[in-house]
Amino acid sequence: PPRSTLFPYTTLFRSKVKLYIFRTREDQPCGMGRPCPSCIAAIKDIGIREIYYTTNDGYAFEEVA
């Protein structure tokens, strides 16, 4: 099939993807794993909307608008 027919499906699929980022540290169980602003922009550009990541205190969720 032509590429244009696949585009809506690809966009729909990516909108359902959830990104999980886990960062370990030697001095504590987990560390800050939040993506930098450039990575957030790239994540948004490919259509991922939900990001779960570790923090120094546990876990966080962020919805990319």
Salt bridges, closest charged atoms under 4 A:
ASP27 OD2 - ARG25 NH2 2.84
GLU62 OE2 - ARG34 NH2 2.85
